[in-house]
Amino acid sequence: MHLFSSPAAHDRRWLLLSTGMFFFVWTSLASAHGIVDTDLPIVEGIVTCLDKQESAERLECYESLCPPDLNCAKSLLVAATEAGGPPKGIGLLHDLMDAHETYGITSDGHELAHIVGRQAAKHFGLSGEVFLQCPRDFFYGCGHGFFEIALALADSQSGAAVEVCGTLPVGQRFVCYHGVGHGLMMSHGDRMQESLDVCNQLPKAEIADQGCWQGVFMENVNTFIRGEALKGVFKANDPLAPCDHMDRKYDRECYLNQAAVLVMSAKNSIAKASKYCLKAGPTGIGPCMEGLGQFATNPGWQESLTGQKYSDEAFLDAAVDLCQQFPTEYVSLCETAAAGNLINYDSADKAVAFCRLVGEENADVCYRKIVMEIRRPLITPEVRSSVCAALPATYTSLCAPAVAAASSRSTTPSAAKPSSSSSFVWNVFARLLSAPFRFLVSISSGTHPPSSASSSVPDIPSIMTDEPSGQTVVHYRDGAFVPSLLSISVGETVLWINDGDDYLWPASDHHPTHELYPAFDAKRAVTQAKPWSFTFEKRGRWTFHNHLSPDATGTIVVE
């Protein structure tokens, strides 16, 4: 699986990709990190909109619920997720991407998909069953958002991960732990080693740690593309960094996700990028080449690598030509990675067609790669059957057992609801249920949020109401810090109190790395029952934000 992979150019996930390294446009993503309150008209009307058959009709209906802009888009995503779970939320996001200019969306949709995952976690609970409701669209953004919440609320992040992922069928746990890796990077301000340290606490028997590593390294490269990588992680004179400076046990997952860095360092030359891999060492060369090979059948990256506008007719031939630019002994590895990438992202017909185009000496291993890929539990029985039917007859004997074995393992997730076996995570989540959620309503039951007259902030426990003498307090209510500007003396302590049910994680700027004042970072969710305090030992003007909703900001002036 790879962050930059996609089934075909006509897939709406690639709507905003353009030629060159800048096809990932990340403007406005910071504002997509928050949980969004939904207005009553949106809550009441969203089901009617979602039931319409045509995309144009749905879009017209959405515009009747709120003036089309980015804030409206976020509110629609929240309401759709509550109404029908993650599938409905992601389905609505596809509609919005078709009208991205109208809604002011300038990203590839991944961060907006995080909103769906976060809202699913908050509304339906923290369980493996809920996680499985997240579609893979938009680079698994829904699953990543789910774990942003799960890990932020947990007293033990590794324990929370096991509680969620450990309830799933064995074949589906790797993908779940992969999502954990993404969530860890977000909760640790993109500090890679801190995130890996948590991964290393996960069960090794299920290769949970390796799935988590993969998510960490993928998110690390994501920071490189966004231009938000921590200083010193990537090096201009070393395209293999940080992989070549880490423990060798991380080689596969790190190098497999290094392809974007290599291609951008090589100025979109896959021949030059593949030569960088030759210096990756005996345990790194293979994964390094494999990651690059996936780019051969990635529509967006293929445009960058070939300098040609995508066309469906030339797509597979261009992929073959790109693999031919690899060092001779790694051409076959590129081809199998390219075929596997197509299978992984639901383009099985293209995978079989691609293998027909590779040289006769490499076709056998290419077809066998396809058979291996369709054994994975996440591949649907329908896809397995169609792939097997398209393979040459000589591979029928290999393919049939794969279909039979996979069918015996297949499971259908039950309705999204808290899992009874996820007691640890659910107990953490339950802390937030002490007061009503303002906008979490049941569309199907016809219940609505309380009116403005009855929606006051819930009573705060008595231990919170008496503000400590000599201690300055910042409250968080209705999505804002009160006060948002403070002047204090050096050595003074500030207490942050969460007055409501919104998520709060105070930390210094800049989001998400918090490097302005690294010690000024709660590193956890601050709830009504668990306030957080920090003593300022450094003079200066320290701006801060809510890590879980970065639009909420404040300033502490220390004199």
N, C-alpha and C positions, 0 to 999 in steps of 0.2 A: 504494500500500500504506500502511496506517496502523495504528499501534499499537492504536487503540481500535475497530477495525472487527471485525465478526463476522457470520457468515451468518444466524443466526436465534436467537431467544431460547431455543429448546429445545436448542440446541447446548450441550454440557456445558462448553464454555469459559466460558460465562457463568453457571455454577452459583452463584457467590458474588457476583454483581453485584446491587446493590440501588439503590433510588431515591436520587438526590442525588449530590453530588460525592464522597461518601465511599465509593462502591461499589467502589473499588479498596482493599482492605484489605491493608496491607503488613506486618502484624505477623508476626514470626518469619522474615522473609525473610533477615535477615542470616545466620541459621544455615543457610540453604540454599546458601550460597556455597561450601561446602567440598566436597572430594572425600571420599566416605564409604567406609570399608572394609566389605566384605561378610563376614558370618559364613559358615562352611562350610555349615550347614543351609540357609541361603538360597540359596547358590550351587548346591547339589545339588538343591534342590526347585523352583527357579523355573521350569524348563522344563515340569515337570508342571503347574504352575499356569497357565502361559501357554497350554497346549494345551487347557484346558477351554473349552467353547463358550459357556457362560453367564456373565455378569458376576458373578452371585451366587455361582456355584461358584468362580470365580477369587478373589473376595474372601475366601471361606471358606478357600480354600487358602493365600492370603497370610497369614492369621492363624495358620495352623499353622506358619509359618516363623519368625515373630517377633511379640512382643506389639505390637499395633497402636498406634503413636504416631508422632511426626514422624521420629524417628531410624530407626524401622523402615521408614517410607515411603522415606526416602532410600536405605537399603540395598537395598530392593526395586528402586528405579529403576536403581541401579548394576548389580545382577545381571541385570536384564532387558535392559539395554542391551548388556552383554557377551554375553548369550545369543543375542540376535537383532538387534542393531544398534539405531539410533535409533527405527525404527518400533515395535519391541516395547517400548522404554522409554517412548515417548509413549503407546502403547496402554495400558500399565499405569498411567500417570499419569491417563488418563481414568477408569480403574476407581477409583483412589484418590480422585479428585474426587467420584465418586458417594458415597463414604463419608468425605467430608472431616472431618466431626465426629469420627468414630471415630479418625482418624489425626491429629487436632489441626491440620489444615491450615486456615489462616485467610487464605490469599491466593488470587489468581485462577489460580495454577498456573504463571505465567510463570517465576518464579525457580526453581521445581522442575524445569521443563523445561531450565533451564540445566545442571542436574546431568547430564541425558541427553547434552547436547552436549559437556560437558567429558569425560565418561567415554568417549564415542565417540572423541574426539580422542586420549585417552590410550591406549585399548585398540586402536583400529584404525589410528591414524596420522593425520597432518595432510595431507590432500589434498582437492582439489575433489570427488572421488568420494565421500569420506566425508561432506563437508559436504552434498552433495545427498541423502544418506539422511535428513537431518533433515526431518520433517514441518513444515508451517507452523503447526500447532496451537499454542495458548497463545502467540499473538503472536510466533511465530518464536523462542521461547525457546531451543530446541535449537541453532539456528544461532548465536545470540548466545553461548551457553555454549561452543560449539566455538571461537569466535574469542577468548574469554577466555584459553584455553589457548594457542592458536596464537601470539597476540601477546605473551603473557607470556614465552614461551620464546625468542622471536626476538631475534637481535642487531640486525636491521633490520626494523622493523615493516612498513614499506612493501614491502620485499622479500618478507617472508613472505606478505603479502596477495596480491601478484602471483603468487607461486609456487602458492598455493592456488586463487585465483579465475581466474588466467590459463589454467589447464588446462581450464576448463569451456567448453562451447559458448557462443558470443558472447551469445546471447539470455538466458543464465542468469547472466551475470557481474554484472549490476547488483545482483541480489538478494544475491549473494555479497559484493560490496563494501559493500552496505548492512549486512550482518552485521559487517563489519570496523569500520564506524563505531561500532556498539554496543560492540564489544570494546575499541576505542581509549578510549572514555569510561571504561570500567571500569578499564583499565590505567593511565589518567592521572588517576585520582581525580576524575573528572567535570570536569576542566579543559577547557573547550570549545575554546579557541583552540589549545592544545597538540595536541588530537586533530585539529582541522582542518588544522593544519600538516602532520601525517602524511598526511592525505587528499590534500593538494595535491601530494604526491610521486608519486601514482598516475597511471597512463596517462590522459590526457585524451581520446585518440582513442576509447576505449571508454566514455566518461563514467564511468569508475571513480571519479574524484574526486567526481562528483555523487552516485553511489550511497552513497559513504562519508559525504558531507556529510549526506545524509538520515538515515543511521543515527545520526550524532552529534547532530543536532538532535532526533531522536525520543527518544533516550536522555536528552537534556537536559531535555525536557519531562517525561520519566518521573521525573527527580529532583524536579521541581516537585510532581508529584502525590504522591510519597512524603514530601514535606516535607524533602528532603535537598539541595536546590539550594544551590550555593555562594552566599555573601553577595554581593549586588549584581548577580547575573545577571538576576533578575526583579525588577520594580519595581511596588509597589502602585499607583502613580499613572500607570503606563504599561503597559497590557496588551499592547502590541506589542513590548516589550523581551523578549529582546535583539535581535530581528530588525531593528528600526529604527535600531540603532547599529552595524550590521555592514556590511562591504563588500557592495555591491549584487549581486555575483556569487552570494552565498548566498541571495538573496531567495526564490527558488522553494522550496528545500528547507526553509528556516527557517520561512517563513510557512505552508507546507503542513502543518507539524507544530505550529503554534501554537494550534490550535483549542481544546484543553483549557484552556489558559491564558485564552483569550478568554471561553469559556463560564463558567468559574468566576469570572472577574472580573466578568462581567455577571450573576452570580447566576442562571445557567441561563436567561437570556433570549437566544434565538438572534437575535431582532430587534436587540437592543442589541449583541450580539457582532459581528454582520455590519456594523454601523455603525462599529465600531472599525476594521474592515478598510479603510474608505474613506480612512483616514489612512496607509495602508501605502505609498503612492507608486505610480507607474505600473508598476513591475516586481513589486510586492508584492501589489497588490489582488487580482489573479486567483488566485494560489495561496492567499491568505488565505481568500477566499470558497470556494475548492474544498475546503480542509481542513474548513471548517465544514459544507459540503454533505455530506461523508461521514458526519457525525454524524447526519444526518437518517435514514439507514437503518442506524444502529447501535443495536441493541436497548437496551443499557444506557444510552447517552447519550440516546436518545429518551425513555426514562422520565424522566430528569432534566429534559429540555427541555419536555416536555408536562405533567409532573406527574401522569401517568396510568400505571397499571400496564400492563405489556405485554400485548397480546393479538394473536394471529396474524391475526385477522380485521381489526383496525384498524391494523395495522402500516404498510401501504403508504399508506393514506389519511392517517395521521398524518405520514408522511414528506412527502407532497405539501403538507400544510398548513404544515409547518415551512419548506419552501422558499418558500412564498408570503409569508413574513415577511421575506424578504431585500429589499433595495432592488430596485425593479422591473427595472432593467437587469441584475441578477445572478441573477434567479430561474432562468433557464435554466441558468446555470452550476452552481447548486446542484443542479438536477435531474440533470444529466449526471454530476456528482460522486457523487450518491447512487446512480445506476444503476451507475456504475463500481465503487463500493464493494461492491455486491452481487455483481457478477461476480468481483471480486478475491477474495472469500471464499465462493465456491462456492454462491451462491444465484442462479444464472442464471435460473431460472424466475421468481423474484421480480423480477429486473431487468426482464425483458420485461413482466411484469404492471404494474410501476411505470410504465414508459413509456406504457402504455395509459391510465394515469390522469392524466398531465400534460395541460395544455392543448394543443389541436390545433396551435397555432402553435409549440409546443416539442417535439412528439412526434418530428418528423423528426430533430432533432439528438440527441435521447435515444437513438433506435434506432441512429443512426450511432456513437454512443459505445459501444454494446454491441458492434457489429461491430469497432470498433477494439480494444476490450479483449480480444476472443477471439483476436486475432492474436498475443497474447503467448505466448511459448514455454512458460510454466508452466501454461497452460490445457490440460487434457487433451483428446485428440481426441473422447472421449465427450461432454465438456461442450460443445465446439464444435458437434458435430452436433446435440445436443439444443437448444442455443440457436438455431441456424439454423432448425431445424424449427418453433420457436415464434414466430419473427419474422414479421411481415406479408409477404405474397408479394412486395411491391414491393422488398423488401430482399434477396431471394434472390440476385440477381446480385452484390450487394456481399459477401454472406456466403460464397458458394461459393469464391471465390478465397482468402478468408481461411482457410478450412478446408484447402484444398489446400496453400497456402503453409506453413501451420503444421505440417501433417502431414509435409511434406518436411524440416522442421527438427527434428522431435521426436526425442529420443534417450532411451534408457533407461540410467540409471546402472548401472554394473557393480557387482559385489559390493563391499562396503566393505572396502578394503584400501589400504595406502599406494600412492600413485601414483608410478611410476618417474620421472615428469617433475617431481616435487616434491622434488628432491634437496636444495635449500637448507633447506626447512622440516624435511624428514625428518632431515637431519644434525643440526639443532638438537634435534629430538625425541629422536634417538638417544642424546644425552648421558644421558637419564634411563633408558636401557636397560642401563646398566653393571651394574646389580644387579637381581635379580628383583623384580617387583611382588608384594607380599604377597597381593593379592586379584584380580589379573588372571589368570583361569584360562580354559581353553577348555572350555566345557560340553560341546560336541559331541565332543571327543576323550576326555572322561572324566578329564582330569587335574585335580588338586586342589592347593590351596595347601600349602606345607610345614607340617608339624606345628609346635607351639609349640617343640618341642625343637630344630628345625632352622631356625627362622625368625628367627635373630638378625640384628642389623643388619649389612649387608655390610661387608667390609673397606674402610676409607677410605684413599685414596691417601696415600702417605707425606708429601706436601707439606702434608697437612691434619692429620696426627696430632701434629706438633710444634707446640704452641700457642706463639705468639710471646711471648717474655719481656716482661713489663711490659704486656701487653695482655689485657684481660678478654675471655673468650670465652663466647658463648651458643650452645649446640647446639640443633638442632631434630631431634627424633626421636620417632617414634610419635605424630605429630600434636601435639606439645607442645614448649614452650621449656624448656630445662634449663640454668641455673636460670631460673625465671620472675620472680624478684625480685633486683635487683642494686643495690648502693650504690657509687657511684664519685665521683671528684673531677672538677670542671670541667676540661675540656681532655683528659680521658682518652678513649681510643679503645676501642670495643667491636667485636669481630669476631663475625659470625654465620656459623656453619658448619652446613650441611645434612648430617646423618649418614646419611640414607636416600634413598629415592626419592620421598618426598612432595614436593608443590609448596610452595615457600617464597618469600615476598616480604615481608620485614619492613618495617613502616611505622608511624608514630605514629598514634594515634587522632585523629579518629574515622573509622570506616569508612563510606564509601569515599573520603572527601575528604582525610584526613590533615592537617587544618588545625591540630591541636594543636601540632605542631612540623613544619612543612612540609618543612624540609631533611632531617628524619629519615625518609627514604623511599628504599628501594633502587631503585624504578622499574624493576625487572626481576626475573626469577626467579633465585633463589640455588640453585645446584646443588652437588653434591659437588666438581665441578671448579672452580667459580667462587664462592668465599665473598664476603662483603661486609662492609665495616667502616664505622663512622661515629664521628666525633669530636664529643663533646658539649661545646659552647661556652656553653650556657645552663643555669643552675641551675634546678632544679625537679623535680617528680615526673612523669615522662613515661611514660604508659601506651602500649603498642603492641600490634600484632596481626599475624597473617599475612594479608595482603590476599587471598590465594587460599583461605584457610580461616579466616574471621574469629573462629571460636570459640577459636582458639589465641591466647592473650594473655600479656602480661608487663608488667613495670614496671621502669623504670630511674630510680633516685633519684640526682640529680646535686647534690652539695653543694659 
